[in-house]
Amino acid sequence: MRYVFFVLSCVMLLFMAVQFNDPDGFIWMCFYGVPAMWCALAFYKLNVFSYLWVRVALIGSIAASMVGVVYFWPLTPQFWSKQVWINEETAREGMGMMIVAIVLISVLLFANRRLTPN
């Protein structure tokens, strides 16, 4: 599972790279950089999640991403269909925030499962 987080970290870095020519690209680079960092920590330094302040920071990142999901939620009908998201910036932004939230939640679940004694 650690290698999944390596791949997810690389994917988030690629998401950051494609924001280069976007007018609000710096903001979205930050949005995608946060899960990239957490995934990298889950891959390289899993034991860092045993510290309470790290878990609190991760939960704070998840809470912020959930606020972002609510804020950027696409109001376009059937935003998940290719015909819509290929043309609608708001649909892509909303789905991007959903991906960020899912990745962050998966890091928390993985860290909890790995660090909980059996």
C-alpha positions in Angstrom: 0.0 0.0 0.0 2.9 2.3 0.6 3.7 2.2 -3.1 0.1 3.3 -3.9 0.9 6.5 -2.0 4.1 6.9 -4.0 2.0 6.8 -7.2 -0.6 9.1 -5.7 2.1 11.6 -4.7 3.4 11.5 -8.3 -0.1 11.9 -9.7 -0.7 15.0 -7.4 2.6 16.4 -8.6 1.4 15.9 -12.2 -1.8 17.7 -11.3 0.3 20.5 -10.0 2.3 20.7 -13.3 -0.8 21.0 -15.5 -1.9 24.0 -13.5 1.1 26.0 -14.8 -0.8 28.0 -17.4 -4.0 28.4 -15.5 -4.9 31.9 -14.3 -5.4 30.7 -10.7 -2.7 28.0 -11.1 -0.8 28.9 -8.0 -3.8 28.3 -5.7 -4.5 24.9 -7.3 -0.8 24.0 -7.1 -1.1 24.5 -3.4 -4.3 22.5 -3.3 -2.7 19.6 -5.0 0.7 20.0 -3.2 -0.8 19.3 0.2 -2.0 15.7 -0.6 1.3 15.2 -2.6 3.2 16.0 0.6 1.0 13.7 2.8 1.3 10.8 0.3 5.0 11.3 0.3 5.1 11.1 4.1 2.9 8.0 4.0 5.5 6.4 1.6 8.8 7.6 3.1 8.1 8.2 6.8 5.1 6.4 8.0 6.2 6.5 11.6 5.8 10.3 11.6 2.0 9.7 11.9 2.5 8.4 15.4 2.9 12.0 16.6 -0.3 13.6 17.7 0.5 17.0 16.1 1.0 15.3 12.7 -2.4 13.6 12.9 -4.0 16.8 13.9 -2.4 18.6 10.9 -3.6 15.8 8.6 -7.1 16.1 10.0 -6.9 19.8 9.6 -5.9 19.3 5.9 -8.9 16.9 5.5 -11.3 19.5 7.1 -9.9 22.2 4.8 -10.3 19.9 1.7 -13.9 19.2 2.8 -14.6 22.9 2.9 -13.1 23.1 -0.6 -15.3 20.4 -1.8 -18.4 22.2 -0.6 -17.1 25.5 -2.0 -16.1 24.2 -5.4 -19.0 21.6 -5.7 -20.0 21.8 -9.4 -23.5 23.0 -9.9 -23.6 21.9 -13.5 -26.0 19.0 -14.1 -24.2 15.7 -14.8 -20.8 17.3 -14.1 -19.2 13.8 -14.1 -19.9 13.2 -17.8 -17.0 13.9 -20.2 -19.1 16.3 -22.3 -19.5 18.5 -19.3 -16.2 18.5 -17.5 -14.2 18.8 -20.7 -15.8 22.2 -21.3 -16.6 23.4 -17.8 -13.8 24.8 -15.6 -16.0 24.7 -12.5 -16.8 21.0 -13.0 -13.0 20.2 -13.2 -12.3 22.3 -10.1 -15.0 20.6 -8.1 -13.8 17.1 -9.1 -10.2 18.1 -8.4 -11.2 19.0 -4.8 -13.1 15.7 -4.5 -9.9 13.9 -5.5 -7.9 15.9 -3.0 -10.3 15.0 -0.2 -10.4 11.3 -1.1 -6.6 11.1 -1.2 -6.2 12.8 2.2 -8.8 10.5 3.8 -7.1 7.5 2.4 -3.8 8.6 3.9 -5.5 9.0 7.3 -7.1 5.6 7.1 -3.9 3.9 6.0 -1.9 5.6 8.8 -4.5 4.6 11.4 -4.5 1.0 10.2 -0.7 0.7 10.1 -0.1 2.3 13.5 -3.0 0.7 15.4 -1.7 -2.3 17.4 -3.5 -5.6 16.6 
